[in-house]
Amino acid sequence: MTVNSDVDISIVLERLGKKPNVLNLSQSIPPHTIIGWEGGDTQPSDEAINSEWTTYKSSSQYAEDQKL
């Protein structure tokens, strides 16, 4: 599985409370992938990232963030 193309990985990691010491994302055209995760919390699976993004997009917080 891969991360869906519309996912903002940094928002998802914040919502999941995941904080690596070092995070490297691919520089390709989306979907980006996590290519480096060092230390800190355990890396979430692509499935967990996609699921949290779907939850976020259906929330009132997403609607508020889109207004900014």
C-alpha positions as a Markdown table, in Angstrom:
| # | Residue | x | y | z |
|---|---|---|---|---|
| 1 | Met | 0.0 | 0.0 | 0.0 |
| 2 | Thr | 1.1 | 3.6 | -0.6 |
| 3 | Val | 0.1 | 6.9 | 0.9 |
| 4 | Asn | -2.8 | 8.5 | -1.0 |
| 5 | Ser | -1.8 | 11.4 | -3.3 |
| 6 | Asp | -3.8 | 14.0 | -1.4 |
| 7 | Val | -2.4 | 13.3 | 2.0 |
| 8 | Asp | -0.5 | 16.0 | 3.9 |
| 9 | Ile | 1.9 | 13.7 | 5.9 |
| 10 | Ser | 2.9 | 16.4 | 8.4 |
| 11 | Ile | -0.7 | 17.0 | 9.4 |
| 12 | Val | -1.4 | 13.3 | 9.8 |
| 13 | Leu | 1.7 | 12.8 | 11.9 |
| 14 | Glu | 0.7 | 15.6 | 14.2 |
| 15 | Arg | -2.8 | 14.3 | 14.5 |
| 16 | Leu | -1.4 | 10.8 | 15.3 |
| 17 | Gly | 1.0 | 12.3 | 17.8 |
| 18 | Lys | 4.0 | 10.7 | 16.0 |
| 19 | Lys | 7.3 | 12.6 | 16.2 |
| 20 | Pro | 10.4 | 11.1 | 14.7 |
| 21 | Asn | 13.8 | 12.6 | 15.4 |
| 22 | Val | 14.5 | 12.7 | 11.7 |
| 23 | Leu | 11.9 | 12.5 | 8.9 |
| 24 | Asn | 12.7 | 12.3 | 5.2 |
| 25 | Leu | 10.0 | 12.3 | 2.5 |
| 26 | Ser | 10.5 | 11.4 | -1.1 |
| 27 | Gln | 10.7 | 14.4 | -3.4 |
| 28 | Ser | 8.7 | 12.8 | -6.2 |
| 29 | Ile | 5.4 | 14.0 | -7.4 |
| 30 | Pro | 2.7 | 13.0 | -4.9 |
| 31 | Pro | 2.1 | 10.6 | -3.4 |
| 32 | His | 5.1 | 11.2 | -1.2 |
| 33 | Thr | 6.5 | 8.4 | 0.8 |
| 34 | Ile | 8.4 | 8.3 | 4.0 |
| 35 | Ile | 11.9 | 7.2 | 3.0 |
| 36 | Gly | 13.6 | 7.9 | 6.3 |
| 37 | Trp | 12.4 | 7.7 | 9.9 |
| 38 | Glu | 14.8 | 7.8 | 12.8 |
| 39 | Gly | 14.2 | 7.6 | 16.5 |
| 40 | Gly | 11.3 | 9.0 | 18.4 |
| 41 | Asp | 7.9 | 7.3 | 18.0 |
| 42 | Thr | 7.3 | 4.3 | 15.8 |
| 43 | Gln | 6.6 | 5.0 | 12.2 |
| 44 | Pro | 2.9 | 4.6 | 11.3 |
| 45 | Ser | 1.9 | 2.4 | 8.5 |
| 46 | Asp | 0.7 | 3.8 | 5.1 |
| 47 | Glu | -2.8 | 2.3 | 6.0 |
| 48 | Ala | -2.8 | 4.3 | 9.3 |
| 49 | Ile | -1.7 | 7.5 | 7.6 |
| 50 | Asn | -4.4 | 7.1 | 4.9 |
| 51 | Ser | -7.1 | 6.3 | 7.5 |
| 52 | Glu | -6.2 | 9.3 | 9.7 |
| 53 | Trp | -6.3 | 11.6 | 6.6 |
| 54 | Thr | -9.7 | 10.4 | 5.7 |
| 55 | Thr | -10.9 | 11.0 | 9.3 |
| 56 | Tyr | -9.4 | 14.5 | 9.2 |
| 57 | Lys | -10.9 | 15.4 | 5.9 |
| 58 | Ser | -14.4 | 14.5 | 7.2 |
| 59 | Ser | -13.9 | 16.6 | 10.3 |
| 60 | Ser | -14.9 | 20.2 | 11.1 |
| 61 | Gln | -11.2 | 21.0 | 11.7 |
| 62 | Tyr | -10.5 | 20.3 | 8.1 |
| 63 | Ala | -13.2 | 22.7 | 7.0 |
| 64 | Glu | -11.8 | 25.3 | 9.3 |
| 65 | Asp | -8.3 | 24.8 | 8.1 |
| 66 | Gln | -9.4 | 25.2 | 4.5 |
| 67 | Lys | -10.8 | 28.7 | 5.3 |
| 68 | Leu | -7.3 | 29.9 | 6.4 |
